Structure formats: structure tokens, C-alpha cells
Amino acid sequence: MLRFKSSSDFQKEVRKRVRAYFKDENKSSLADYRYYIKAALNLAMYLVPFVFFLTSNWGFGMTTLLWAITGLGMAGVGMNLMHDALHNTVTRSEWWNRRIGASIYMLAGNSYTWRVQHNMKHHTHTNVDGHDDDIETGSMFRFHPSQQLLPKHKYQHIYAPFTYTLMTYKWLLEKDFKQVVDYNKSDLFKAKDQSLGMVWTKLIVGKLFHFSVFYALPMLLGAPWYLVLWGNVVMHVIAGFILSITFQLAHVVDKAEFPTEEEVQSITNLEHQMKTTANFATRNWLVTWYTGGLNFQVEHHMFPTINHIHYPKIAEIVRKTAAEFELPYNEYRTTMSAIKGHFRHLRNMGMQPA
């Protein structure tokens, strides 16, 4: 694990101001009614169209529409219910956070591997090659300047969108299994007092649950197998692309830095997060609502134990404090400008040698 400097004036000041905000406003940093309304609406967008599909013999067009809405809901559940819960920002109860976070199994993922990859590795070592699994793709992409440049990377900005659609399928069929093996070798499960046998049991049960609900159940109720398979493809392609591109816009963009291990050891963790993270479309209420505040990624990385409904207010504090300390506050005005920043980075990394 990399070591950061223990403190800085910026880190102390921004934390003090955020604590003062919650104290002055007499607010909890956890979820309130707004989170639960969003949770219910996203769950409805995910499950109601699927139930409609189960209740009648729909044609190809209606099947496509229903499963497309389900895909939007699937991504919404991931960015809202699952993400906050697995960061323990919904309630003070670890037990309830884990129950809500179990919604990841509906998305074909696994809560144990996600916590290790996201909470432990990504949030601590953001954009550091060899430590942040979010920028480790084998040889598929070159995100970091220190990664090997291959001839195919010249075209990575072209094939990236097609690859992103496979994200949830990769969760379902391959990634979690590989991570359990890899993380157990590095003792990351032992560090969190988790039984390897229980991890494997929940992983396999979770996958069987997803296949049972979204594949076996519709066919048992009489839906044609080819429409069931087509519907699942539509759902996974839409959800996979939305989840992938949303997370990429936070760090894999041309405004974010990609430091070496040596560089991060000379700064504090919060300064590191400021330099490697970017916001986008923070004035667009619909983007903020649907992405679960993931467009306020700077605030999320600085204060991952605060629920996302508070990010718009916290952003005002962070932006002002960063300016006072002459630290970067990376931000794209719109979603489209952030997408362009992502693909510019892909194109640059596909041409520039290490």
C-alpha cells in the first residue's frame, strides 16, 4: 500500500469546513428522504418493465423497449442504491448498508470483490498504475502513460464504446471469479476478515440468482427463448455502457493526472484525489439525479463516507478551498465535454510512448 503525507493545511481546512457545514445546518452526512425516493424510482425503472415482459406475450419491438428501460434502471440501481450502500453512506447500520448493497447481485456483480477493487484499491490509489484496478485492463486499453503501448491502442478510442457495452456481462461471466483468486493471493480478503469459502459461496449463489431471475424465470413462464436472450443483451449493453462511461469520465480524462508511485508519496491523499479526479455536468440536475452524484466525483473521492445527496453543497466548499490553496479543481461543464475529454485521452495514450 502506498503511503501519503500525513497532513497538509488544505486537507485540514477543507475537512474542517465540511464538518462545520453539517454542524451549522444540523444535518447528518448520511442519506435522507431524497435518497430513498431515488432508490424506489430506480428500482421501479429496473423491475417494472421486466415484470411487464413476464406478464404477456410481447413482440420484438415491445420486448426491445421494455428491456431497454430495464437496462436504464439497472444502471440507475448501480449508481444510486448499490454505490452509496457499499460505501456505508446510507445508514449508520453496517447490516442495513450491506443489505441494500446486495442490490449489486441484481446487476450480476459481487459485493465482496467490488468493495476490495473500488473502496480499498481505487479510492486509495486513484490512477496509480499497478495499484488502481480501475485502470488495469490487461492489454485491452492503455489508460496510464507508464503502461505498454501496443499497435492496437492506436484505435482504442474507436473500439472503446463497443467494449464498454460488455461491462456487466464481464461482471457476470469472468471478472469476479478472477478477482477472488487474485485478491486471495494478496491477502486482501484476510485483511477484511472475510472467509474465502463464504466469498465463493455468495459469488456463485449471486450468479445463479441472476441467471434464474432474468433467464430461467421468463422461459418457465412461457417467453420465447430467443426474446429472453435478446432482451438480456439489450439490458446488459445499455447498462454496461452507461456504467462504464460514467466511471471513465471521473478519472480517465485529459484533465486528470496519472501519477507514478513516487509522485503520490510527496502529497496528501486529498491532494492526490484533487489531481486525479474530475467532475462533469454538475449544474445539470438530471445528470446528478440519475448518476447518483457520480458527476461530483471530486467530492466523492474526498469524502467517500458522505452520501451523494450532499455533494452539490459540499462542492461549493471544496471548489472555494481548492482555489485558496491553488490546487486544481478539474471540471467539465457538460457531459459531452467530459466524453470528449475521455476520448481525447484515449487517442493520446494510443499514440504517445511511455
N, C-alpha and C positions, 0 to 999 in steps of 0.2 A: 504494500500500500504506500502511495506517495505521501510525503509529508509537506504540509504547507506551513508558512509562517503562522505563528500562534495568534497574532492580533495586529490590527492597524487602526489608525484614527478613523478611517472610513468605515471599517467593519463595526467598530464600537458605536459610531454615531448613527449609522443607518439602523442598526438594531435598536438603539435607544429610542429613536424617533418612531419606529414602528410599534414598539411596546407602548409608547406614550399615546399613540393614536387609539389603540384598543382600550387603554385605560380611560382616556378622555371621553371616548364615545360610549364607554360602558358596554363594550361588545366582546363576545367570545371570538376567538380566531377560528373556531370550528364552523360546521355547516349551520345554516338556518333554514327557514321555510323555503327559500328560493332554491336551494339545492334539492329538496325533496320534491318540489313541483317539477323541476327539470328531470329528476330521476324517473318520476312517474310518466312524464310525456315521452322520454326517450325509450323507456320500456314498452310503452304503448306503440310507438312507431316501429319497434322491433318485432313485437309479438302479435299485434292485432292483424296486420296483413297476412302473417303466417297462418293464423287461425282461420282467416277468411279462405285462404287457399285450401285448408283442410276440410272446409265445410261444403264445398261444391266442386263440380267438375268444370273447371275453367279451361278456356282455350289458351293458345300460345301467347297471345297479346296480353291478356289479363294476368296470366301467370307471370310474365316478364315484369309487368308493372308492380304486382304485389311483392315479388321478391326483390325488386329494386328498392322499394320503400323499406323492406326489411333490412336490406344492406345499409341504407342510411341510418336506420335505428341501431343496427349492430355497431356501427362506428360511434354513434352517439352514446350508447351504453358504455363503450370502452373509454371514451374521452371524459365522460361525466361520472357515472356510478363507479366503475372499476378503478379508474386512475386515482381519484381522491381517496377512496376507501383503502386502497393498498398503500397509500401514504399516511394512513391513520389520521385523516383530517375531517372525517365525518362526525364522529362522536369521541368521547373520552374512553369509550369501551373498546378495548382491543378485540374482544369477542365479536361485537357488532360490526366493527370495521372489517374483520375477516369474513363475516357472513355476507356483507354487501360486496366485498371484493371478490367473493366467489362467483360473481357475475362474469368473471373472466372465462369460466368454463363454458358459458354460453357462447363465447367468442372463439372457442376452440383453443384457448390458451391455458396456461397453468400458473397459479398464483405464486408457487414457490420459486420457479425459475425466473418469473417476471420480477419478483422482489429482489433477487440477487442481481440480475442484469441491470435493472433500472434503478432501484433505490441504492444499492451498495456500490455498483461499478460505474454506472453512467453519471449519477449525481455527484459522486466523489471525484471522478477523473474525467470530466467532460472534455471531449475532443482530444484526449491524450492517447496517441496510438499505442496499442498493446495493453491498455487498461480499460478503455471505454468500449464495451462490446457493441454499442450502437453504431460505431463507425468501422466495425470489423465485419467484412462481408466475404471473407475468403479472397478470391481474385475477381469477384464479380464487379466491384466498383473500387475506384481509388478516391477516397474522401480526404485523406491526410497527405500532406507533402512528403512525409517520410515513407509512405507505402510504395511498393514497387510499381513502376509504370509499365504496363503491358500494351501491346499494339491495339487490343480491343478497346482499351479505355478511351481511345480517340473518339469512339462512338457512344460512350456511356451516357451522354446527355440525350441520345436518341433512343436507346433501348431502355433507359431507366423507367419511363412511365409504364411500360409493359411489365417489367419486373415488379414494380410496386404493387400491381394488382394481385400478386401471388402471396402477399404478406400473411394473411390469415390462413391460407392453405399451408404455408410453410410452418406456421404455428401448429396446425392440426397434424401434419404428417411427419415432420422431421425435426424442427428446431428444438422443441422442449426435450425430446429424447436425448439429443446430442448434448444439450446443456446440462442435464442431470449427470451424465457421465463426466463431462469436463469439470463442472463445479465440485463434484465429489472428490475428484483428483486434487483439487486445490484447497480442499477443506473448508470451502465457503459454507456448505451445509452444516458442518460441525460447528462453525463459528456462530451459527444462529440456533444451535441446539435442536436441529431437526433430524429426525430419524430418516435414514435413506430409504428404508423399507416403506415408511409412510409416504414419502415423496413419490416413490414409484407407484404405490397403490392409488394415490389420488390422481396422478398423471393418467394412468390407464383408465381409471373409472371416469375421469373427466372426458377423455377422448370417446369412450364408449357412450357416454351420455350425449355428446354432441351428435354422433352418428345415429343414435337411437331416435333422438327427437327430430332431427332435420332430414334424415334419410329413411330410416325404417318406418317410423310412425306414419308419414304421408302415404307410403306404399301399402302399409297394412290397412289404411283407411280407404284404399282404392284409387289413389292418384297414380297415373301412368308413370312408370319408372323414368322415362325419358324427360318428362316435365319436372320430376323431382330433381334429377341430375342437372337439368338446365337451370332451374330455379336456384339451386345451391351455387352454381357457377356465377350467376348474376349477383347473388348476395355477397359472395366472397370477393369478387372482382371489385365491386363498388366499395365495400367496407375496407378491403385491403388497400386500395388506392388512397382513400381518404385518410386512413390512419397513418399510412406511410408518409404521404406528402405533408401532413400536419406536423409530424415529428421531425421531418427533414428541414422544414422551414425554421425550426428553432435553433439549429446548430450548423447544419451543412449548407451554409450560405456564404456569399462573398464578403459579408460584413463581419463574420465571426472569425476568431483566431483559432489556429490549430497548433498549440504549443508543444514543445518537447518536455520530457520528464524534468530536465534541468531547469527549464524556464519556469515551470509552475512551482518549484520549490523556493523561489525567491519572492513569492507573493502570498497573500492570504487566500483562503478558499473563496470568499465573497468576491474578491477582485478577479480571481480566476473565472468565476461564473459570469461576471460582467463582460469579460473579454471574449468568452467562447459561446455566448448565447445572444439571441436576437428576438425581439418582439415583432409582431405584424398585425396590421389592421385593428389596433386597439380602440379605435373610435367607431368601429362597426359593431353594433350591439348584437346582430345576428351571428356574426363570426364568433364573438365572445361567448354567446349563449350556447351555440352548437358545439364548439370545440372544448367546452368545459374550462375556459380560461387559458387554454394552452397557447393562445396567441400572446398572452402575458408571460412568456417563458422566462424572461429575466427575473421577474418577481417569484415565479415558481421555483426557480433554481436557488434563489437567495433565501427563500422561506418555504421550503417544501412541506413544513408541518402546518401551514396555514391553508385553509380551504380556499378554493379558487374564486368563490363569490366575492372575496375581499380584494382581489388583485387590482381592479381599477382604482380603488382608493389608495392602495399601497404604492401603486406605480407613480403617483404624484410625488410621494415622499422619496422614493428611490431615484427618480429622474432628477429631482432637485438636489439631492445629496451627492449624486454622482457628478453633477455639473460643478458643485462647490469644490470637489476633490479632483476635478479634471480627469475623471475616469470615463471611458466610453460607455454610452448607452445606445446599444445597437437596436435600430428600429426601422421597419419598413412601413410606409404609410398605408399600403393596401396589401391584400392577399396576393394580387397579381404581381406587384413589385417584388414581393418576397419569393414568389415562384421563379421569377426571372433571375433573382439573386442566387437561387439554388442551382438553376441550370447553367448560369454563368460559372459558378464554382465547379460544377461537373465538367464543363468544357475546358476550363483552365487546368484542372487536375488531370484531364485526359491528354494534355499536350506538354505540360511542364515537367521536366525530370526532377528527381529528388534533389 
